[in-house]
Amino acid sequence: MQRILSSQLSAHAGETVHVAGWIHRRRLLKSVAFLILRDAAGLTQIVVSEESVRAQLEALPEETAIAVTGTVTVQPSAPGGVEITAPVLEPLTDPAEPVPFDLYRPDLRASLPTVLDHAPVALRHPKLAAVHRIGAAAVGGFRAALEAMSFVEIHTPKIVGTATESGANVFKLDYFGRPAYLAQSPQLYKQIMVGVFERVYEVGPVFRAEPSDTARHLASYTSLDAEMGFIEDHRDVIAACHATVAGMLAGIQAKAGPALELLDVTMPALTEKPVVVHFADVLEMISKATGEDVTAEPDLAPAHERWIGEWALREHGSDFVFVEGYPTAHRAFYTHPDPARPGYSRAIDLIFRGLELVSGGQRLHRHADYVRTLTERGETDLSAYAGYLDAMRYGMPPHGGFAFGLERFLARLLDVPNIRQVTLFPRDLHRLTP
Ligand code: AMO
């Protein structure tokens, strides 16, 4: 008999069906026993009245994988309005070992380190699984939004010869006797590919040897990247990024409704037009509001990001705010300066509920500008950039792009304080397993 999922049961009332999943919970009452079965689609209540089946169930701990054949019976108090009666149980493997926490409780009662240590089983908790369903839907929305704007998906190397974001937090490795690095970002490759497809995007892991232990940094995270050619300036990048955020939120709503409900998520407010504020104006506003002169700051500190996040919500009803014009000296070498404001650039960040979610902007596109900038920044040997500089040599149009950190997006969306709570198998200073 073909297996059906819990979500399909109500269409089979009165029929004999075959289901399979994990024993989520057993409730062994005096006169009757209940087996709550969990599958990918949800929970099914199975009523065990027969003595021999009950004895069998008593020997099968929670989390054992099991198949059940029985009759679908209408039961308004059961999940989905139906239950399975007169079941025949067929364990699909050995009885599960005792689980370190009760997965059937509405919330996992365990500390974050314990949850992470036991991630292979903790992730089965419906609320933890829901986080990653939302993540999958967000990535689906990211892809759909960019495909609709004619971006082409690419897959670039993760073992690379040059650091792209900064030399400090790059993982070095031995590559057949030569030094190499784990990619910090697909930055250089996505720019090169603008010369091929005009518009490209990538979803993939990137690596940062973050030396400090913070609630918002991982040593490996999922970067959602896009890059586009023939732009006027960074405002075109902002428009594409804003449309992509809208696509991600729409993707989540379309594909992850039950997960949003389970986690009681308040969907963020996204205004029709992006809210954009200049870096210098952010510091001016903060100085005015707090009485502390921060106008000479070279970057936004986390407290400044929180401030501007609150401002955007208060003044514009938006959970998102783009900051443009970061000082050129504090951004990566590929950053395009703002010709109208010396010292400032066409770099952007998108702040989501007070946390930097996206970086991006317009890039340099002239070969000579790259040679000059890299040299000014102390690069003595440009041979490591040869392929990249070639792309600039052969007619690269004005271009720009952006990158989201998926885990940061989920952390703010779900309002959790630590990024590790929304990361499948976090990698950080202290954690390499599981
Ligand atoms: P940046 O280094 O700012 O820019 O990274 C882009 C976004 O990635 C996320 N992020 C992180 N998430 C978790 N752990 C980390 N250690 C971490 N570091 C960054 C943030 C951040 O906004 N090449 C540029 C992007 C571009 O210009 O297109 C870049 O990588 O959400």
Boltz pocket constraint, residues with backbone or C-beta under 6 A from the ligand:
constraints:
  - pocket:
      binder: B
      contacts: [[A, 165], [A, 184], [A, 185], [A, 187], [A, 208], [A, 210], [A, 216], [A, 217], [A, 218], [A, 219], [A, 220], [A, 221], [A, 223], [A, 226], [A, 356], [A, 357], [A, 358], [A, 359], [A, 360], [A, 361], [A, 401], [A, 402], [A, 403], [A, 404], [A, 405], [A, 406], [A, 407], [A, 408]]
      max_distance: 6.0
